Amino acid sequence: MHYFFFSYHKSGTDLCGGIARRLAERFGWSRGAHLGLVTQIDPTMRVIAFAHSLIGFDLSCHPHRGVRIIRDPRDIWLSGYLYHRRCTEPWCVHENFDLWPPIRFPNVPYSQQHRAEDWKRAYIRGLGGMSYQRNLLTLDQDEGLRFELRRYAAWTIEAMVAWQPDPHTIDIKIEDLVADFDGVLSRILRHFGLSEPDIATALAVCAPEDIGRMSDAQLAQNPHIYARKISKWRDMLTPAQCKSFEALHDRAIKRLGY
């Protein structure tokens, strides 16, 4: 039986990876992690984290229990914008572009490496010879948000909406997990089939991943966390920005339950 953690860029990838690592170390499980489009997995891996939830194989061929972490699309947009302005991920700061096929990371993000070569060339040309990050830093917030909305935010929301329901995978909102870490993680672990004693052990082991338990210093050292409050769009986006976003992605907001 596999335990699958499905997430998306800025929807708990680092959190899922941390939980998966701690569980694997405590219970002696083999562990794997996949970026971008995944077409096959190592059948010997007990717990696997999928950073972008792009699944190109038949899940039903692998006995599993899974959890998919989703997030309000408006916060996906805002969080991506804030993160990409300061992160050091190679694809985000890369400027020495190579258009010779096959175009791979870091010329494009892992999550887009499966795209057609023409699509990838158009993406790179759209950056105007600057890194993704430098584009954001040269724009004011309104234009920077538009830049993000046309790129990584759109890609992530597209992937979230395209997910094919899996009878062995439950959806969990990251907002709920952050608000009630022990309660929601217990629900996930019961879905995985762990015994109550093992769940108690797992909660203790995974406690350091709980944002609510982290000190301000720990939060400041984590590049994936901008603020203790997980949902920031109501405080940081203007009514006009929200309106423009919802005009494009109202269907996704409703489909994901926000």
N, C-alpha and C positions, 0 to 999 in steps of 0.2 A: 504493500500500500504506500502510495506517494502522498506527501503533504505539499500542496501547491499554494504559493503566495503570489497572487496576481496584483500588480499595481501599475501606475502610470507616472510619467515624469511630473513631479510636484504633487503627487497624490499618495505619498507614504512609501516611496521606494526605499529610502534610507531606513525608515522605521521597520518595514517588513524584513529588510535584509538583516537588521540588528536582531529582531525577534527570532528569525530563522537560524541565525548563527548561534545565539544563546541556547536555543532548544537543541540544536544539533550537538553542541558541545556537552550539554548536560546529560542528554539521553544516549549519546554515542551514535547518532544518526549520521549517515553520509549526506553531504550537502552540496548542492550545485546552484549556480546563478546564471541567468541568460539575459542578454541585451538584444534589443531589436527583434526582428522576425525570427521565430524559432520553428524549425522544421523537423527537429528530432531531439530527443532527450536521452540521457544516459539512464538506462533502466535500473542501474544499481544505486542511483541517488534517491535517498528516502525523502528529503525535503528540498524543494526547488523554489527559488524566487525568480519570477519573471518581471523584469524591470519595466517593460512596456506593454505587456499583455497582448503581444502580436503573435497569435498562435497559428502556425501553418502545418499542424499535424492533427490527427484525430485523437482528441482527449479520451474518447471512450476506449481506446486501445490500451490505456494505462490505468489500472485500478487506482483511484485517488479520492482524496477529499481536498477541496480547495476553498480559498477565501479570496474575493476580489475587493480591493480597497478602492472606493470611488470618492470623488470630492466635488463640491459645488463648482460648476464650470467657470463661474465668475472669479472664484479664488484660484482656480487653475491658471487663468489668464493673468491675474494680478501677481500671484506668487511667482509665476514664470518670469514676468517682467522684472520683478525685484531681484530674483536670484540671478538671472542672466546678466544683470548689470555688475555683479560682483564676483561671480563664480570663477573658478580657474579650469573648468572642464576644457580639454583640448579642442574639441569641435567649436566651442563658443569663443575662444580667443585666437583661433587659427586664422592666418592670413596668407600663408604661402600656398595658395590653391593650385591644384593640379587637375586639369580637365581631361587628362588622358584616361581612357577606360581601362579597368573598372574603377569608377570613382568610389572611394571608400572613406571610412573614418580616418583622420579627423576632418577631411574636406566636407563631409556631411555628418550629422549625428548618427549614432548607431541605429536610432529608431527610424531613420529614413534611408538607411543603406540599401534596403531592398527595392527602392524606387527605380524606375526606368532611368537610363543614363541621360536622356534628354531632360527629364524632370530635374535631375541633380544639377545639370549644367545651368538650367534656368534659375534654380535656387542660388547657385554660386554667383552667377552674373547679377542677380538681384541684390547682392550684398555690396556691389559697387567697389570691389577691391578691398573692403574693410572686413574685419571680423564681425560676427554677429554682435558681440559685446560692444565693439567700438561704434557700430551703428546705433545701438541703444544710447550710448553715452553722449553721442553728438546731437541727439534729439531731445526736445523738451518732453515732459511726461505725457502729454496728450498724444504727440506724434510717436513717442516710444511705445506707448500702449497700442497704437494702431499697427506699428511694425510687428509687435509681438502677436497681436490678434490675427494677423495674416499668415503667421508662420507657426511657431511652436504651439501656441494655444490652439490653433485650428487643427494641427496634427493630432494633438492629444485628445481633444474633444471628439474628433472623427473616430479615433480608435476606441474611445469609451462607448460611443453610440453603436459602433460596428460589432461590439462583443456579441458572440452567439451564446445564449443562455445554456448553462451546463447543469444538469440535474444534481451533480455532486459538488457544486460550488455555490457558496452563499455570498451575497453582496453585503459589505459593511461600509458605512460612511465613515471617513476618517474623522469627521467632526464628532461622531459618537464614540469612537475609540479614544480620542483625546480627552473627551469629557468624562468618560467612565472606563479608564484603562483596564482595571481588573475585571469589571463586569463584562465588558465586550470581549476581552481576550479570553475569558472563561467560556463565553459562548462559542468562540472560534475553536477552542481546544476541545470542547465537548463535541462539536461537529466533526473534528478530526478523529474522535473516538477515544480520547485519553481518559483514563480513570480519574476519579476525584482526587485521590492522593497525588497522582502525577500532575494534575492541574494545579494543585496547591504548590507543588515544587516548581512548576513552570512559571507561575505568577511571581514567585520570589526571585527566580533567576532572571526574568525579563523586566523586573521593576526599574532597572536603570534606563530602560528605553522610554519610560513614561515621562512626557514633557512636564506633567504636573509635579513630578518629584525632582526635577532638575533645578539646580541653583541658577541664579542669573548668570554667574560666571560660566557654567556649563553651556547654557543656551547661547551665550555670546561666542563661544568657541566652535559652535556647530554651524557650518555655512549653509546647511539646509533649513535652518530655522531662523526666520526673520523676527518673529515676536512670539511671545507665549500664547497669544490669542490666535487660534487656528484660522478663523474666518475674519478677514479684514476688508472685504469688498464694500461693505456698507459704510465703513468709516473712511475709506481711501479713494473710492471711485466717485466721480461726480454724477449727478442725474443724467447728464448728456452722455457720458461714457457708458453708463448702465443701459441707457436706451439703445445706443448703437450696438452694443453687444447682444442684447436680448432680441433685437431685430434679426440678427444672424443665427442665434443659437437658442431661441426660446424652446424649440422642440427638444433639444438636448437637456435643457434645464428641467423640463417637465418629465421627460423619459427617465431621468436619473433620480427623480423624486425630490427636487429642490424647488 
